[in-house]
Amino acid sequence: MDKLISLQVWSTTYEFVLENAEGNGNIPARYQDKYQNGSYDLVLVFCDTDKKPYEQYGDIKRKINEVHGTEHAADQVVIFGTTDDLIKGNIGVQGVQTR
């Protein structure tokens, strides 16, 4: 994400706040906190699927769906990637807010 931000892919109207969840197990709670505190206009989750354990990704999506009370919310906010250059090996939550 740092690389995409440095390339100014998005409008400067938005400020991107990166947070490394420091492990798959921490992602749902960090997402819920960022989403429910209302500080961000958008909260996204970026997961590096090059790293194990892969089965935890289904669990991450299930828990995010529970936060929203629907079966498909995670399809809109979870982005799985395999390029370390893109996400720098970080697994985490990103908040986006209007400047």
N, C-alpha and C positions, 0 to 999 in steps of 0.2 A: 504494500500500500504506500509506503514511503516513496517508492519510485513513481507511482502514478500521481501522487500528490505533487511531487517535484516537477513532473511534466506538465502540470497545470491542465489536466484532463477535464476537470470540472470548473464551473464558474467560481470566481472569487467571492461570490455571494455566500458560499458555504464554507464553514470551518469544519475540518475533519479532526476528530479526537480519537486517537488509537489507544487501545488498551490490550495488553497481552494477558489473556486469562490464565496463562501459566499451567495449562493442562485442560484436556477435554472435559473433565469432571466439573470444572469451574464455569464453563461457558453458560449453561442455562441460568444459573443464579446471577451471573454478571449481566446477562441479557435482561433478565427480569428486572433487576435493579435499575439499569439504564432506561429501560422502556417505561417503567412505572413512575420514575421520579420526574418525568416530564421535562427534563432539561434539553432534550434533543428532538428535532423534527423527524429524524429517522435513525433507527438503530439497525445495524447490519452485523452479521456474524460471518467471519471468514475462517474456513477450516482448511488445513493443509492435509490432503488425503494421501500424500506420500508417506505419511507417518502412521504407525500402528498405534492403537488398535482400531481398525476400521469399523468394527461393530458398534463402537461408541457413537458414531455419527447418526445412526438411526435413533439412538437414545436422546441425543441432543435435540434432534428435530421433534421427537415426541414430547419432550419437556417444554419446548418453545410453543408447540401447538397447545399444550395444556394451559400455558399462560394466557393465550388468546381465546381458549374455549372453542377451538375449531380444529379440523384435521389438516388444514392446508396452509396455515399461516407461515410455517417454517419454509415452505417452498418459495415464499416471497422475501425472506430476510436472511436465509442461510446460503452462503456462496461457498461452494467447494472448489478448491483449486489444487493443482499439482505442480505449479511452477514456483520453486523457491524464490526466484528473482522477483516474482510478483508480490508474494506475501511474506518474504523474508523468513519463512519457517515459523512465523507467529501463528498462534491459534488464539483468536480473541474476538473482542466485541468492539465495534466502531460506532461512535455516535456522530451524527451530522447535525449541525445546527446553523441557522441563518445568522449571518454576522450582523 
